[in-house]
Amino acid sequence: MMNARSLHRILGLIVGAQLLIWTLTGLAFNLINDEYLSANTQRTKPTQASSLIQPQVTLSDIAAQTKADTITRIKLETLFDRPIYRVKLSDGTQAFWADTGEQVNLNHQQLTQLAQQSYSGEGQLSMPVLDKDAAQRYGGSQEFYRFDTQDQRGTQIFVDGNTGLVKAHENNGSQLKQLLFMLHFIDYFPNNGVSFNHVATQIIALAALLLGLSGAWLLVRKLLAGDYVSWRAKRQGQSLTLLSPDGEQLETIALTQDNLMDNLNHGQMRVPSQCGGGGHCGMCRIRFVDDAPPATPEEQARLKEDQLAAGVRLSCQQKATHARLALTSRAQLRFWQKAQYEACEAQATSPSQRPT
């Protein structure tokens, strides 16, 4: 079973990684030239008709060909010098010739002409390619085409054959911009539209909430254990008795701290630790010779059942108390012996110990 500390680390990795991504992408938006990220540097606006539009088909005729209850807007425009109705529906857009009432369905020559009119670069347009992925991305119809120009910026032009609309231009810079936006707004799942309250954002928000709660819980446990502030009165005359793995008495240590590992390492290092008391490395284990305290979740996750039954605990997870403790391995004993030797050497060479 995962303990609170391990959960806190995993959540910290997830939220921290997203925070780093958010910071780097925000920095990229500030450092990269806006013109490079723009998709429309080589896009031209369509020309407006100079003559009055004369439709031959009424709006009621058009409404009869569509789902009238889903119409949100009808706009009269021109396309190839012909009047056209563009009908905005709740689930997309349709277009009808306003002089015949027929639904628009452009051929390849007409599509190429529209793409060429919208492009001011020097690249040569390819043949139109049906692109269903782009149609889904831009909300286009089934007749949605892509033109590749193969210019220096890798410009692509997207035209909807059923509406006669040039839906978008893309290039290397705009594709980088889309990638940066996806990373910056945690938009890792397709079809999210413009909503910021999508699944990925909800997951990261929940992870951040759990990170804060687990951090608060760990902080409370640390405070209660006296890792930061001693909440107890000083224990006058109380001490720890440290034994070797074979039961030989090594030294007696006066209790001055609330955390057991801090007491053992007070003044000099006696037991090693790589995680700084996080209950993760398991190097600070000791054995209670007499009555062992209950095991914490970190100890249950790190130690085996036979070790727990023998009284082995992690000193970083236990409060200091008057007890007899034994080192658990020869490696720990060698560490203690080396620490004792270095402490004696340091005391012998200190200015206060030198003969005058």
Buried (B, 14 or more C-beta within 10 A) or exposed (E): EEBBBBBBBBBBEBBEEBEEBBEEBEEBBEEBEEEBBBBBBBBEEBEEEEEEEEBEBEBEBBBEBBEEEEBEEBEEBBBEEBBBBBBBBEEBBBBBBBBEBEBBEBEEEBBBBBBBEBBEBEBEBBEBEEBEEBBEBBEBBEBBBBBBBEBEBBBBBBBBBBBBBBBBBBBBBBBBBBEBEBBBBBBBEEEBEEEEEBEBBEBBEEBBEBBEBBBEBBEEBBEEBBBEEBEEEEBEEEBBBBBBBEEEEBEEBEBBBBBBBBBBBBEEBBBBBEBEBBBBBBBBBBBBBEEBBEBBBBBBBBBEEEBBEBBBBBBBBBBBBEBBBBBBEEEBBEBBEEBBEEBEEEEEEEEEEEEE
